[in-house]
Amino acid sequence: MGEKKLLRGSHIIAEAAVRAGCRFYFGYPITPQNELTEYMSGALASVPGGVFIQSESELAAINMVIGVSMTGKRVMTSSSSPGISLKQEGISYLAGQELPAVIVNTMRGGPGLGNIAPSQGDYFQATRGGGHGDYRTIVLAPGSGQELADFTRLAFDYADKYRIPVMILGDGMMGQMMEPVEFPDPIDLDSLPHKSWVLDGAKGRESRIIKSLILDTAAMEEHNWKLYRKHEIIEREITHVETFMIEDAYMAIVAYGTASRIAKGAVKKVREMGLKVGLIMPKTLWPFPKKFFLEAGSFITDFLVFEMSTGQMVEDVELALRGRRRVHFYGRPGGVVPTPEEIAKAVTTIYYREQIDRRD
Amino acid sequence: MKKVFGRPKSMKAAEFHYCPGCGHSIIHRLIAEVIDELGIQEKIIGVPPAGCAVLAYNYFDVDMGEAPHGRGAAVATGIKRSLPDRIVFSYQGDGDIAAIGTAETIHAANRGELITTIFVNNGVYGMTGGQMAPTTLVGQDSTTTPGGRRLERDGFPIDLSEMLAIAHGSVYIERTSVHSPKHIIHTKKAIKKAFKTQIEGLGFSLVEILSPCPTNWKMSPIKANEFINSTIIKNFPLKVIKDEVGKL
């Protein structure tokens, strides 16, 4: 059976990672996610085979991740926005070399050094690959302590299953909030599926190469299509979205992570006023739940995308709905965390302006 | 008939893409011979760089994992920490190790990572067509130092191996050359010692090898080797820079 613990978000991810069989962590200090690195330093010192290195840079950390991943072991790194930018070189190599890894981005205000307050400004970077080249990473967007734990386990499983880097996208608020969490039992490392592609010394077999350099254009094209086909399978198999009170809704807020928690409060408030408003919470940002939006668009006429940015996920919602429904946007960038009241106000303004419940 | 000379077991039967007179082919062979002699072909993992030697994985018949430009020491660190009983080496050029990858290299050495680095110093960015490297000599021509490297504009060539010797975690660092048979034979000894340093778990080991690049130096192979002998070794003296192997 699992184990119930009261932990802050950063610690939840770290504890869940160790329980998921992660024995290797490399990281470089950056606020607001140092608690994760600190937790891993202690946790990995107390499990057999645990390796923790405080690296000299984010670049070094992600490249140590590459090295461990080549040997087939579960490995994680974490950072916050500016540090994730530095890791993007390595993430591109992970994608090109089809290496599994888990990367946590605790987003903060930006661009540049920005601030250390909760933000969702890295959505584009996370969902469009982030580094150079034609690839995607799986992006999971937990919205509660329990989801931090559950999605961390999933992140390692997805990374291994699809041989792809997986990003857990949170923010400083998710990292700091204390919540009770039911942790699953630690996995038995020996129970993990065998990896036939690892580097461990060519003993009794042909030597192997793990690389992303493919000079022949026809072969490079095929490699890109191969990744594309893999992306299609992932899209089919893991796309995940959750909803709140949308069954009779004319209008839905669309939000992920911290924003979805705030939005939930807003939905409760406007429901008290009799407004038929629900909430759609994408849990995988890539793959984005496009199909779901088409279906939801059959009865919801207005979508209000709420992000702690100037508007990034809103483009995916628009793409998913293909112009069939009205898409509105409300954003607070720069580390500002609005209250449910503020979002409720934005909802009611649009609701009455558009006469939403009087339309067919 | 008795076979007296052949391809090392740790080399694939592949044709080198390297230019005539390039030092990489010689150095590859020396490493493969050492791998054979130490009997570690089945437990060694190599990390090739970005640069001319990126295709090293086509030649070594051992497990190889490609690193992004300059990150060889960090990738090798990850592999070695995961598999402490394997032998791990990075193969890096001067631009890779002494410019873009300086930080990774210094910190791997300072942590005393149990890896071996083969640092091929030919004073030029070869694959990209002959631009100035961190080790290009003052006055030496390159495509980005027309008229020669100028101190006031380009600064000094960097003595990376000497810098690495200061790091407490480095144990064995030697600078050798492959411009003559005598030096080639000695380079092989240094590579062997570096691998043994790792096998014995003593600390970080590195061999810097001065290597000719006739194509980008715009010299004949013979002239290139003469240039190493007459000029480069005056700036990058051949010597054991650090050896604590006996002391540990």
Interface residues (C-beta under 8 A of the other chain):
Chain A: F24 F26 V51 I53 S55 E56 S57 L59 A60 A61 N63 M64 V65 I66 G67 V68 S69 M70 T71 K73 V75 E89 G90 Y93 Q97 L199 D200 G201 A202 K203 G204 S207 R208 I209 I210 K211 S212 L213
Chain B: Q41 E42 K43 I44 I45 V47 V54 L55 Y57 F60 D61 V62 D63 M64 G65 E66 A67 P68 R71 A74 V75 A76 T77 G78 I79 K80 R81 S82 L83 R86 A103 E104 I106 H107 R111
